[in-house]
């Protein structure tokens, strides 16, 4: 099999990139030293921590020489950014200056930052003809982005220097999504996380197919801009026989209540890897695994979730999040393992993001007790410092506490359209820990503001009151949280039909919406939800199949 040389400098989930490259028919050889770059004929740059570390490792000059020698070079995400002159993110550190231009931060006054989710990569100017695609890029496809800084697009400037540019729009800002010339291709998005569309690009680059035939079905497309994300969630735990299963609770109770021979047993809805692949094939934009038992007595290297991630990442090419047990722990041999090291094991196994729950509440309480001073030692701070804020999700489990007046509590209240049992007109949202079993004196607004300050990149917003109800999302809770933070918010708990997703996307500014039970019970598919949203005029990522790649290859 042909070989790709891969340089990974603590980039997080490089496992998925390896899987994607192998999926399109190539094998990997690792670049371990600057000298290895000289022998590389095709190279993928998954830069991770950026230029300072490359400079210290002696990689910058070999990279420049590789580029100048005309050898194939693919840069992904920060790999694209490093090719430019510099970035607002760290103005004193120069880029490679291979391409003219500098990165600036997205304006967060009218949108969430990071820019996270599925967006376009549309050719700014046509190629040989409108029926051709650049390295497999299709105007009708969507690609997975996650970044806070981007290169603003200036029409015609880079094209005049021979570059082919594909752009995306986030709000009113248009930026470079992909750029290529001769031997060089760089993408701001992650092709290894972009499903069939990303695999198509990797295959085209590795085969040297700069200009190919566009798929007829992709010439139009759903329009430019960030789509509404639909996420499938799998709660994973051991059942009463010791097997790992996907389960689902009602207000967090996962045991069967019906009068039958299964009453009192853990609800078993299927096998995690099989169900994740099913939802990927239905068009899920992300998959979230929530480990609701955390396998507390298991040596870290043998955590069952590691194997689930490894197997899932072999066939699922969208972002994977893992939650549960991301904290400082004592291993079975008595050694202490930091939350950062635990997260690193998950990233190496295929996770793109880790979700932190109860420990985030504890950290927030300490944050306020210290006068809003950051310690630098929390799981959120250490993981986001090492892997970026986009790698850290905070999962929040609030419940309503009703009061007759906003003056009856020190916590932030809302006037609710859902009065309490005694017709109370106000409520506040109390944060809980330990799977909702223990309440704290912290409201949800306090929590999300604290974790955003610590470096969380996204909020997974559950709702104990609505969990398993099939009555729809708690729209008041979601908007209250969105009003407090700039980072993206995922709405969770309560979805029972496709119309509930339309409600949350049109009546709140939620960035994504998560579903579980309605998918697990086969009442609706992920594609049912997305088709409904599209029929109502919302922008979504349309389902593409691997057969689309084969069709393009036959046309070429």
Secondary structure, DSSP 8 states (H G I E B T S, - for coil): --EEEEEESS-S--HHHHHHHHHTT-EEEE--SHHHHHT-SEEEEE-TT-HHHHHHHT-HHHHHHHHHTT-EEEEETHHHHTTSSEEGGGTTS----SSS-EEEE--TTSS-SSEEEEE--EESS--S-TTEEETT--TT--EEEEESEEEB--TTTTGGGT-EEEEEEETTEEEEEEEEETTEEEESS-GGGSHHHHHHHHHHHHHT-SEEE--GGGSS-S-SS---EEEEEEEEEE-TTS-EEEE--BTTB-B--SSSTTTTSB---B-HHHHHHHHHHTT-SEEEEEESSTTTTS-GGG-HHHHHHHHHHTT--SEEEEES--S-EE-TTS-EE-HHHHHHHHHHHT-SEEEE-HHHHHHHHHHHHTTS---S-SHHHHHHHHH-GGGEEEEEEEEEEEESSGGG-SS--EE-SS--TT---EEEEEEEETTTTEEEEEEHHHHHHHHHHHT--EEEEEETTTTT--S---HHHHHHHHTT-SSEEEE-S---SHHHHHHHHHHS--SEEEE-HHHHTTSS-HHHHHHHHHHTT--------HHHHHHHHHH-
